[in-house]
């Protein structure tokens, strides 16, 4: 599969399949100025190595976050790969760094 520019489509470049999910996720991180930050967002999809979230706050790329999605039985840590404006929120890509723990 290629995009209109002739380059491989993102989906074809992925190492792992993404599964759509719908659940709340709590995020915590430390801002560059040392401020403790937290936000509740929505998990959009998840794979073996990361997940896509929808949140109200911008989170800078390379920020290390801790997450907990109790309703999905997931928790762990990760690094922000991207943060893009999407309608009135931000879409945030997280790459798991400390592994993914599934409960239940």
Backbone atoms as SQL, in Angstrom:
CREATE TABLE atoms (id INTEGER PRIMARY KEY, chain TEXT, resi INTEGER, resn TEXT, atom TEXT, x REAL, y REAL, z REAL);
INSERT INTO atoms VALUES
  (1, 'A', 1, 'UNK', 'N', 0.844, -1.167, 0.000),
  (2, 'A', 1, 'UNK', 'CA', 0.000, 0.000, 0.000),
  (3, 'A', 1, 'UNK', 'C', 0.891, 1.233, 0.000),
  (4, 'A', 2, 'UNK', 'N', 0.590, 2.207, -0.872),
  (5, 'A', 2, 'UNK', 'CA', 1.375, 3.432, -0.931),
  (6, 'A', 2, 'UNK', 'C', 0.459, 4.629, -0.820),
  (7, 'A', 3, 'UNK', 'N', 1.018, 5.743, -0.376),
  (8, 'A', 3, 'UNK', 'CA', 0.260, 6.982, -0.312),
  (9, 'A', 3, 'UNK', 'C', 0.245, 7.609, -1.699),
  (10, 'A', 4, 'UNK', 'N', -0.465, 8.732, -1.833),
  (11, 'A', 4, 'UNK', 'CA', -0.531, 9.395, -3.136),
  (12, 'A', 4, 'UNK', 'C', 0.836, 9.904, -3.577),
  (13, 'A', 5, 'UNK', 'N', 1.785, 10.069, -2.638),
  (14, 'A', 5, 'UNK', 'CA', 3.130, 10.527, -3.002),
  (15, 'A', 5, 'UNK', 'C', 4.032, 9.369, -3.429),
  (16, 'A', 6, 'UNK', 'N', 3.516, 8.134, -3.356),
  (17, 'A', 6, 'UNK', 'CA', 4.299, 6.983, -3.773),
  (18, 'A', 6, 'UNK', 'C', 5.111, 6.348, -2.654),
  (19, 'A', 7, 'UNK', 'N', 5.027, 6.889, -1.436),
  (20, 'A', 7, 'UNK', 'CA', 5.757, 6.321, -0.301),
  (21, 'A', 7, 'UNK', 'C', 4.877, 5.294, 0.401),
  (22, 'A', 8, 'UNK', 'N', 5.478, 4.309, 1.064),
  (23, 'A', 8, 'UNK', 'CA', 4.671, 3.307, 1.766),
  (24, 'A', 8, 'UNK', 'C', 3.757, 3.946, 2.796),
  (25, 'A', 9, 'UNK', 'N', 2.536, 3.467, 2.877),
  (26, 'A', 9, 'UNK', 'CA', 1.581, 3.987, 3.857),
  (27, 'A', 9, 'UNK', 'C', 2.046, 3.633, 5.261),
  (28, 'A', 10, 'UNK', 'N', 1.698, 4.504, 6.235),
  (29, 'A', 10, 'UNK', 'CA', 2.121, 4.290, 7.630),
  (30, 'A', 10, 'UNK', 'C', 1.753, 2.900, 8.123),
  (31, 'A', 11, 'UNK', 'N', 0.536, 2.460, 7.843),
  (32, 'A', 11, 'UNK', 'CA', 0.081, 1.159, 8.329),
  (33, 'A', 11, 'UNK', 'C', 1.002, 0.040, 7.857),
  (34, 'A', 12, 'UNK', 'N', 1.475, 0.128, 6.626),
  (35, 'A', 12, 'UNK', 'CA', 2.359, -0.900, 6.081),
  (36, 'A', 12, 'UNK', 'C', 3.737, -0.867, 6.738),
  (37, 'A', 13, 'UNK', 'N', 4.111, 0.278, 7.316),
  (38, 'A', 13, 'UNK', 'CA', 5.412, 0.427, 7.949),
  (39, 'A', 13, 'UNK', 'C', 5.410, -0.065, 9.397),
  (40, 'A', 14, 'UNK', 'N', 4.256, -0.269, 9.986),
  (41, 'A', 14, 'UNK', 'CA', 4.172, -0.642, 11.395),
  (42, 'A', 14, 'UNK', 'C', 4.678, -2.060, 11.622),
  (43, 'A', 15, 'UNK', 'N', 5.348, -2.251, 12.769),
  (44, 'A', 15, 'UNK', 'CA', 5.864, -3.569, 13.133),
  (45, 'A', 15, 'UNK', 'C', 4.789, -4.447, 13.750),
  (46, 'A', 16, 'UNK', 'N', 3.792, -3.826, 14.392),
  (47, 'A', 16, 'UNK', 'CA', 2.750, -4.582, 15.084),
  (48, 'A', 16, 'UNK', 'C', 1.373, -4.016, 14.740),
  (49, 'A', 17, 'UNK', 'N', 0.395, -4.908, 14.683),
  (50, 'A', 17, 'UNK', 'CA', -0.980, -4.483, 14.417),
  (51, 'A', 17, 'UNK', 'C', -1.511, -3.677, 15.589),
  (52, 'A', 18, 'UNK', 'N', -2.344, -2.703, 15.292),
  (53, 'A', 18, 'UNK', 'CA', -3.013, -1.910, 16.315),
  (54, 'A', 18, 'UNK', 'C', -4.429, -2.427, 16.490),
  (55, 'A', 19, 'UNK', 'N', -4.874, -2.465, 17.741),
  (56, 'A', 19, 'UNK', 'CA', -6.245, -2.874, 18.042),
  (57, 'A', 19, 'UNK', 'C', -7.009, -1.659, 18.543),
  (58, 'A', 20, 'UNK', 'N', -8.132, -1.334, 17.914),
  (59, 'A', 20, 'UNK', 'CA', -8.925, -0.212, 18.408),
  (60, 'A', 20, 'UNK', 'C', -9.471, -0.530, 19.799),
  (61, 'A', 21, 'UNK', 'N', -9.429, 0.448, 20.680),
  (62, 'A', 21, 'UNK', 'CA', -9.971, 0.299, 22.032),
  (63, 'A', 21, 'UNK', 'C', -10.698, 1.579, 22.395),
  (64, 'A', 22, 'UNK', 'N', -11.499, 1.512, 23.420),
  (65, 'A', 22, 'UNK', 'CA', -12.226, 2.684, 23.906),
  (66, 'A', 22, 'UNK', 'C', -12.210, 2.626, 25.420),
  (67, 'A', 23, 'UNK', 'N', -11.338, 3.398, 26.028),
  (68, 'A', 23, 'UNK', 'CA', -11.258, 3.395, 27.477),
  (69, 'A', 23, 'UNK', 'C', -10.491, 4.590, 27.993),
  (70, 'A', 24, 'UNK', 'N', -10.759, 4.936, 29.235),
  (71, 'A', 24, 'UNK', 'CA', -10.065, 6.058, 29.865),
  (72, 'A', 24, 'UNK', 'C', -8.660, 5.644, 30.264),
  (73, 'A', 25, 'UNK', 'N', -7.749, 6.622, 30.206),
  (74, 'A', 25, 'UNK', 'CA', -6.372, 6.393, 30.619),
  (75, 'A', 25, 'UNK', 'C', -5.901, 7.609, 31.413),
  (76, 'A', 26, 'UNK', 'N', -5.269, 7.349, 32.551),
  (77, 'A', 26, 'UNK', 'CA', -4.669, 8.402, 33.368),
  (78, 'A', 26, 'UNK', 'C', -3.198, 8.509, 33.009),
  (79, 'A', 27, 'UNK', 'N', -2.716, 9.733, 32.790),
  (80, 'A', 27, 'UNK', 'CA', -1.317, 9.981, 32.461),
  (81, 'A', 27, 'UNK', 'C', -0.701, 10.891, 33.518),
  (82, 'A', 28, 'UNK', 'N', 0.560, 10.623, 33.844),
  (83, 'A', 28, 'UNK', 'CA', 1.323, 11.492, 34.740),
  (84, 'A', 28, 'UNK', 'C', 2.716, 11.678, 34.161),
  (85, 'A', 29, 'UNK', 'N', 3.256, 12.905, 34.297),
  (86, 'A', 29, 'UNK', 'CA', 4.600, 13.184, 33.826),
  (87, 'A', 29, 'UNK', 'C', 5.125, 14.424, 34.529),
  (88, 'A', 30, 'UNK', 'N', 6.406, 14.674, 34.375),
  (89, 'A', 30, 'UNK', 'CA', 7.036, 15.871, 34.918),
  (90, 'A', 30, 'UNK', 'C', 7.400, 16.784, 33.755),
  (91, 'A', 31, 'UNK', 'N', 6.917, 18.021, 33.809),
  (92, 'A', 31, 'UNK', 'CA', 7.196, 19.009, 32.768),
  (93, 'A', 31, 'UNK', 'C', 8.662, 19.444, 32.854),
  (94, 'A', 32, 'UNK', 'N', 9.190, 20.027, 31.780),
  (95, 'A', 32, 'UNK', 'CA', 10.593, 20.472, 31.792),
  (96, 'A', 32, 'UNK', 'C', 10.940, 21.418, 32.951),
  (97, 'A', 33, 'UNK', 'N', 9.944, 22.188, 33.434),
  (98, 'A', 33, 'UNK', 'CA', 10.205, 23.098, 34.550),
  (99, 'A', 33, 'UNK', 'C', 10.076, 22.420, 35.915),
  (100, 'A', 34, 'UNK', 'N', 9.838, 21.092, 35.918),
  (101, 'A', 34, 'UNK', 'CA', 9.741, 20.334, 37.162),
  (102, 'A', 34, 'UNK', 'C', 8.331, 20.197, 37.707),
  (103, 'A', 35, 'UNK', 'N', 7.359, 20.789, 37.046),
  (104, 'A', 35, 'UNK', 'CA', 5.968, 20.715, 37.476),
  (105, 'A', 35, 'UNK', 'C', 5.405, 19.312, 37.247),
  (106, 'A', 36, 'UNK', 'N', 4.697, 18.779, 38.264),
  (107, 'A', 36, 'UNK', 'CA', 4.021, 17.490, 38.118),
  (108, 'A', 36, 'UNK', 'C', 2.730, 17.721, 37.331),
  (109, 'A', 37, 'UNK', 'N', 2.515, 16.959, 36.275),
  (110, 'A', 37, 'UNK', 'CA', 1.341, 17.104, 35.421),
  (111, 'A', 37, 'UNK', 'C', 0.562, 15.798, 35.386),
  (112, 'A', 38, 'UNK', 'N', -0.743, 15.911, 35.241),
  (113, 'A', 38, 'UNK', 'CA', -1.576, 14.718, 35.058),
  (114, 'A', 38, 'UNK', 'C', -2.801, 15.106, 34.248),
  (115, 'A', 39, 'UNK', 'N', -3.306, 14.140, 33.512),
  (116, 'A', 39, 'UNK', 'CA', -4.490, 14.348, 32.692),
  (117, 'A', 39, 'UNK', 'C', -5.164, 13.002, 32.463),
  (118, 'A', 40, 'UNK', 'N', -6.475, 13.039, 32.317),
  (119, 'A', 40, 'UNK', 'CA', -7.232, 11.852, 31.921),
  (120, 'A', 40, 'UNK', 'C', -7.564, 11.994, 30.451),
  (121, 'A', 41, 'UNK', 'N', -7.288, 10.955, 29.683),
  (122, 'A', 41, 'UNK', 'CA', -7.563, 10.971, 28.260),
  (123, 'A', 41, 'UNK', 'C', -8.295, 9.716, 27.841),
  (124, 'A', 42, 'UNK', 'N', -8.372, 9.528, 26.540),
  (125, 'A', 42, 'UNK', 'CA', -9.051, 8.370, 25.965),
  (126, 'A', 42, 'UNK', 'C', -8.047, 7.578, 25.144),
  (127, 'A', 43, 'UNK', 'N', -8.008, 6.277, 25.355),
  (128, 'A', 43, 'UNK', 'CA', -7.160, 5.399, 24.561),
  (129, 'A', 43, 'UNK', 'C', -7.897, 5.101, 23.258),
  (130, 'A', 44, 'UNK', 'N', -7.226, 5.338, 22.127),
  (131, 'A', 44, 'UNK', 'CA', -7.825, 5.147, 20.805),
  (132, 'A', 44, 'UNK', 'C', -7.479, 3.771, 20.245),
  (133, 'A', 45, 'UNK', 'N', -6.185, 3.409, 20.347),
  (134, 'A', 45, 'UNK', 'CA', -5.762, 2.078, 19.916),
  (135, 'A', 45, 'UNK', 'C', -4.500, 1.683, 20.667),
  (136, 'A', 46, 'UNK', 'N', -4.196, 0.384, 20.622),
  (137, 'A', 46, 'UNK', 'CA', -3.034, -0.141, 21.345),
  (138, 'A', 46, 'UNK', 'C', -2.402, -1.266, 20.534),
  (139, 'A', 47, 'UNK', 'N', -1.066, -1.377, 20.636),
  (140, 'A', 47, 'UNK', 'CA', -0.342, -2.477, 20.003),
  (141, 'A', 47, 'UNK', 'C', 0.636, -3.027, 21.032),
  (142, 'A', 48, 'UNK', 'N', 1.473, -3.963, 20.632),
  (143, 'A', 48, 'UNK', 'CA', 2.478, -4.524, 21.541),
  (144, 'A', 48, 'UNK', 'C', 3.475, -3.481, 22.010),
  (145, 'A', 49, 'UNK', 'N', 3.721, -2.465, 21.196),
  (146, 'A', 49, 'UNK', 'CA', 4.791, -1.517, 21.503),
  (147, 'A', 49, 'UNK', 'C', 4.337, -0.097, 21.796),
  (148, 'A', 50, 'UNK', 'N', 3.040, 0.182, 21.682),
  (149, 'A', 50, 'UNK', 'CA', 2.597, 1.549, 21.944),
  (150, 'A', 50, 'UNK', 'C', 1.098, 1.708, 21.857),
  (151, 'A', 51, 'UNK', 'N', 0.673, 2.964, 22.005),
  (152, 'A', 51, 'UNK', 'CA', -0.751, 3.263, 21.921),
  (153, 'A', 51, 'UNK', 'C', -0.960, 4.699, 21.462),
  (154, 'A', 52, 'UNK', 'N', -2.164, 4.943, 20.927),
  (155, 'A', 52, 'UNK', 'CA', -2.549, 6.290, 20.522),
  (156, 'A', 52, 'UNK', 'C', -3.617, 6.769, 21.480),
  (157, 'A', 53, 'UNK', 'N', -3.447, 8.009, 21.959),
  (158, 'A', 53, 'UNK', 'CA', -4.360, 8.584, 22.930),
  (159, 'A', 53, 'UNK', 'C', -4.962, 9.872, 22.392),
  (160, 'A', 54, 'UNK', 'N', -6.090, 10.250, 22.950),
  (161, 'A', 54, 'UNK', 'CA', -6.701, 11.539, 22.706),
  (162, 'A', 54, 'UNK', 'C', -6.760, 12.249, 24.057),
  (163, 'A', 55, 'UNK', 'N', -6.108, 13.416, 24.162),
  (164, 'A', 55, 'UNK', 'CA', -6.043, 14.162, 25.426),
  (165, 'A', 55, 'UNK', 'C', -6.308, 15.641, 25.173),
  (166, 'A', 56, 'UNK', 'N', -6.650, 16.379, 26.235),
  (167, 'A', 56, 'UNK', 'CA', -6.941, 17.806, 26.098),
  (168, 'A', 56, 'UNK', 'C', -5.688, 18.682, 26.146),
  (169, 'A', 57, 'UNK', 'N', -4.600, 18.176, 26.726),
  (170, 'A', 57, 'UNK', 'CA', -3.377, 18.950, 26.896),
  (171, 'A', 57, 'UNK', 'C', -2.295, 18.505, 25.923),
  (172, 'A', 58, 'UNK', 'N', -1.489, 19.462, 25.471),
  (173, 'A', 58, 'UNK', 'CA', -0.341, 19.129, 24.633),
  (174, 'A', 58, 'UNK', 'C', 0.746, 18.529, 25.526),
  (175, 'A', 59, 'UNK', 'N', 1.369, 17.457, 25.060),
  (176, 'A', 59, 'UNK', 'CA', 2.485, 16.831, 25.767),
  (177, 'A', 59, 'UNK', 'C', 3.651, 16.781, 24.788),
  (178, 'A', 60, 'UNK', 'N', 4.761, 17.369, 25.177),
  (179, 'A', 60, 'UNK', 'CA', 5.907, 17.489, 24.276),
  (180, 'A', 60, 'UNK', 'C', 6.487, 16.130, 23.897),
  (181, 'A', 61, 'UNK', 'N', 6.880, 15.965, 22.635),
  (182, 'A', 61, 'UNK', 'CA', 7.563, 14.734, 22.227),
  (183, 'A', 61, 'UNK', 'C', 8.789, 14.471, 23.102),
  (184, 'A', 62, 'UNK', 'N', 9.060, 13.199, 23.319),
  (185, 'A', 62, 'UNK', 'CA', 10.146, 12.679, 24.151),
  (186, 'A', 62, 'UNK', 'C', 9.872, 12.789, 25.651),
  (187, 'A', 63, 'UNK', 'N', 8.689, 13.297, 26.032),
  (188, 'A', 63, 'UNK', 'CA', 8.314, 13.323, 27.443),
  (189, 'A', 63, 'UNK', 'C', 8.079, 11.891, 27.913),
  (190, 'A', 64, 'UNK', 'N', 8.627, 11.539, 29.057),
  (191, 'A', 64, 'UNK', 'CA', 8.397, 10.220, 29.642),
  (192, 'A', 64, 'UNK', 'C', 7.137, 10.304, 30.492),
  (193, 'A', 65, 'UNK', 'N', 6.204, 9.399, 30.247),
  (194, 'A', 65, 'UNK', 'CA', 4.930, 9.399, 30.973),
  (195, 'A', 65, 'UNK', 'C', 4.719, 8.050, 31.654),
  (196, 'A', 66, 'UNK', 'N', 3.905, 8.067, 32.704),
  (197, 'A', 66, 'UNK', 'CA', 3.383, 6.849, 33.320),
  (198, 'A', 66, 'UNK', 'C', 1.899, 6.836, 33.014),
  (199, 'A', 67, 'UNK', 'N', 1.367, 5.672, 32.711),
  (200, 'A', 67, 'UNK', 'CA', -0.053, 5.593, 32.368),
  (201, 'A', 67, 'UNK', 'C', -0.719, 4.444, 33.101),
  (202, 'A', 68, 'UNK', 'N', -2.036, 4.606, 33.287),
  (203, 'A', 68, 'UNK', 'CA', -2.861, 3.558, 33.871),
  (204, 'A', 68, 'UNK', 'C', -4.234, 3.623, 33.207),
  (205, 'A', 69, 'UNK', 'N', -4.618, 2.515, 32.599),
  (206, 'A', 69, 'UNK', 'CA', -5.941, 2.375, 31.993),
  (207, 'A', 69, 'UNK', 'C', -6.613, 1.199, 32.689),
  (208, 'A', 70, 'UNK', 'N', -7.147, 1.467, 33.878),
  (209, 'A', 70, 'UNK', 'CA', -7.700, 0.407, 34.721),
  (210, 'A', 70, 'UNK', 'C', -8.801, -0.388, 34.014),
  (211, 'A', 71, 'UNK', 'N', -9.664, 0.300, 33.290),
  (212, 'A', 71, 'UNK', 'CA', -10.757, -0.381, 32.599),
  (213, 'A', 71, 'UNK', 'C', -10.285, -1.326, 31.505),
  (214, 'A', 72, 'UNK', 'N', -9.084, -1.077, 30.992),
  (215, 'A', 72, 'UNK', 'CA', -8.504, -1.927, 29.953),
  (216, 'A', 72, 'UNK', 'C', -7.496, -2.905, 30.533),
  (217, 'A', 73, 'UNK', 'N', -7.211, -2.757, 31.837),
  (218, 'A', 73, 'UNK', 'CA', -6.236, -3.636, 32.491),
  (219, 'A', 73, 'UNK', 'C', -4.808, -3.368, 32.065),
  (220, 'A', 74, 'UNK', 'N', -4.479, -2.105, 31.725),
  (221, 'A', 74, 'UNK', 'CA', -3.146, -1.753, 31.253),
  (222, 'A', 74, 'UNK', 'C', -2.500, -0.717, 32.161),
  (223, 'A', 75, 'UNK', 'N', -1.209, -0.861, 32.387),
  (224, 'A', 75, 'UNK', 'CA', -0.428, 0.210, 33.009),
  (225, 'A', 75, 'UNK', 'C', 1.037, 0.028, 32.656),
  (226, 'A', 76, 'UNK', 'N', 1.777, 1.131, 32.746),
  (227, 'A', 76, 'UNK', 'CA', 3.193, 1.080, 32.412),
  (228, 'A', 76, 'UNK', 'C', 3.754, 2.468, 32.204),
  (229, 'A', 77, 'UNK', 'N', 4.838, 2.541, 31.438),
  (230, 'A', 77, 'UNK', 'CA', 5.463, 3.824, 31.140),
  (231, 'A', 77, 'UNK', 'C', 5.795, 3.871, 29.657),
  (232, 'A', 78, 'UNK', 'N', 6.010, 5.080, 29.173),
  (233, 'A', 78, 'UNK', 'CA', 6.317, 5.233, 27.766),
  (234, 'A', 78, 'UNK', 'C', 6.880, 6.600, 27.469),
  (235, 'A', 79, 'UNK', 'N', 7.208, 6.801, 26.214),
  (236, 'A', 79, 'UNK', 'CA', 7.759, 8.065, 25.737),
  (237, 'A', 79, 'UNK', 'C', 6.851, 8.598, 24.636),
  (238, 'A', 80, 'UNK', 'N', 6.588, 9.892, 24.686),
  (239, 'A', 80, 'UNK', 'CA', 5.747, 10.521, 23.665),
  (240, 'A', 80, 'UNK', 'C', 6.528, 10.591, 22.353),
  (241, 'A', 81, 'UNK', 'N', 5.975, 9.990, 21.307),
  (242, 'A', 81, 'UNK', 'CA', 6.604, 10.007, 19.975),
  (243, 'A', 81, 'UNK', 'C', 6.118, 11.195, 19.157),
  (244, 'A', 82, 'UNK', 'N', 4.824, 11.545, 19.302),
  (245, 'A', 82, 'UNK', 'CA', 4.271, 12.689, 18.590),
  (246, 'A', 82, 'UNK', 'C', 3.080, 13.233, 19.365),
  (247, 'A', 83, 'UNK', 'N', 2.751, 14.481, 19.113),
  (248, 'A', 83, 'UNK', 'CA', 1.565, 15.115, 19.688),
  (249, 'A', 83, 'UNK', 'C', 1.040, 16.071, 18.626),
  (250, 'A', 84, 'UNK', 'N', -0.130, 15.732, 18.066),
  (251, 'A', 84, 'UNK', 'CA', -0.692, 16.519, 16.967),
  (252, 'A', 84, 'UNK', 'C', -2.086, 17.018, 17.330),
  (253, 'A', 85, 'UNK', 'N', -2.367, 18.250, 16.958),
  (254, 'A', 85, 'UNK', 'CA', -3.687, 18.815, 17.169),
  (255, 'A', 85, 'UNK', 'C', -4.705, 18.024, 16.352),
  (256, 'A', 86, 'UNK', 'N', -5.830, 17.691, 16.992),
  (257, 'A', 86, 'UNK', 'CA', -6.897, 16.937, 16.320),
  (258, 'A', 86, 'UNK', 'C', -8.224, 17.451, 16.846),
  (259, 'A', 87, 'UNK', 'N', -8.915, 18.234, 16.036),
  (260, 'A', 87, 'UNK', 'CA', -10.158, 18.888, 16.441),
  (261, 'A', 87, 'UNK', 'C', -9.866, 19.748, 17.664),
  (262, 'A', 88, 'UNK', 'N', -10.516, 19.529, 18.786),
  (263, 'A', 88, 'UNK', 'CA', -10.294, 20.344, 19.980),
  (264, 'A', 88, 'UNK', 'C', -9.375, 19.670, 20.990),
  (265, 'A', 89, 'UNK', 'N', -8.727, 18.585, 20.569),
  (266, 'A', 89, 'UNK', 'CA', -7.845, 17.836, 21.461),
  (267, 'A', 89, 'UNK', 'C', -6.516, 17.583, 20.755),
  (268, 'A', 90, 'UNK', 'N', -5.713, 16.737, 21.379),
  (269, 'A', 90, 'UNK', 'CA', -4.439, 16.325, 20.794),
  (270, 'A', 90, 'UNK', 'C', -4.417, 14.814, 20.666),
  (271, 'A', 91, 'UNK', 'N', -3.850, 14.328, 19.586),
  (272, 'A', 91, 'UNK', 'CA', -3.582, 12.902, 19.415),
  (273, 'A', 91, 'UNK', 'C', -2.125, 12.685, 19.800),
  (274, 'A', 92, 'UNK', 'N', -1.910, 11.772, 20.734),
  (275, 'A', 92, 'UNK', 'CA', -0.575, 11.537, 21.269),
  (276, 'A', 92, 'UNK', 'C', -0.189, 10.086, 21.026),
  (277, 'A', 93, 'UNK', 'N', 0.969, 9.875, 20.431),
  (278, 'A', 93, 'UNK', 'CA', 1.499, 8.533, 20.221),
  (279, 'A', 93, 'UNK', 'C', 2.495, 8.211, 21.320),
  (280, 'A', 94, 'UNK', 'N', 2.279, 7.099, 21.999),
  (281, 'A', 94, 'UNK', 'CA', 3.149, 6.663, 23.093),
  (282, 'A', 94, 'UNK', 'C', 3.862, 5.379, 22.678),
  (283, 'A', 95, 'UNK', 'N', 5.174, 5.355, 22.847),
  (284, 'A', 95, 'UNK', 'CA', 5.951, 4.127, 22.664),
  (285, 'A', 95, 'UNK', 'C', 6.284, 3.605, 24.051),
  (286, 'A', 96, 'UNK', 'N', 5.902, 2.367, 24.339),
  (287, 'A', 96, 'UNK', 'CA', 6.171, 1.785, 25.649),
  (288, 'A', 96, 'UNK', 'C', 7.676, 1.671, 25.861),
  (289, 'A', 97, 'UNK', 'N', 8.144, 2.110, 27.025),
  (290, 'A', 97, 'UNK', 'CA', 9.569, 2.027, 27.330),
  (291, 'A', 97, 'UNK', 'C', 9.845, 1.065, 28.471),
  (292, 'A', 98, 'UNK', 'N', 8.925, 0.972, 29.406),
  (293, 'A', 98, 'UNK', 'CA', 9.132, 0.106, 30.561),
  (294, 'A', 98, 'UNK', 'C', 8.359, -1.187, 30.432),
  (295, 'A', 99, 'UNK', 'N', 7.891, -1.472, 29.243),
  (296, 'A', 99, 'UNK', 'CA', 7.081, -2.652, 29.061),
  (297, 'A', 99, 'UNK', 'C', 5.616, -2.356, 29.343),
  (298, 'A', 100, 'UNK', 'N', 4.776, -3.229, 28.934),
  (299, 'A', 100, 'UNK', 'CA', 3.343, -3.104, 29.131),
  (300, 'A', 100, 'UNK', 'C', 2.891, -4.179, 30.085),
  (301, 'A', 101, 'UNK', 'N', 2.120, -3.789, 31.089),
  (302, 'A', 101, 'UNK', 'CA', 1.577, -4.765, 32.019),
  (303, 'A', 101, 'UNK', 'C', 0.077, -4.844, 31.808),
  (304, 'A', 102, 'UNK', 'N', -0.404, -6.055, 31.614),
  (305, 'A', 102, 'UNK', 'CA', -1.843, -6.285, 31.458),
  (306, 'A', 102, 'UNK', 'C', -2.351, -7.028, 32.680),
  (307, 'A', 103, 'UNK', 'N', -3.450, -6.544, 33.213),
  (308, 'A', 103, 'UNK', 'CA', -4.091, -7.214, 34.343),
  (309, 'A', 103, 'UNK', 'C', -5.453, -7.705, 33.884),
  (310, 'A', 104, 'UNK', 'N', -5.842, -8.815, 34.420),
  (311, 'A', 104, 'UNK', 'CA', -7.185, -9.321, 34.142),
  (312, 'A', 104, 'UNK', 'C', -7.185, -10.150, 32.960);
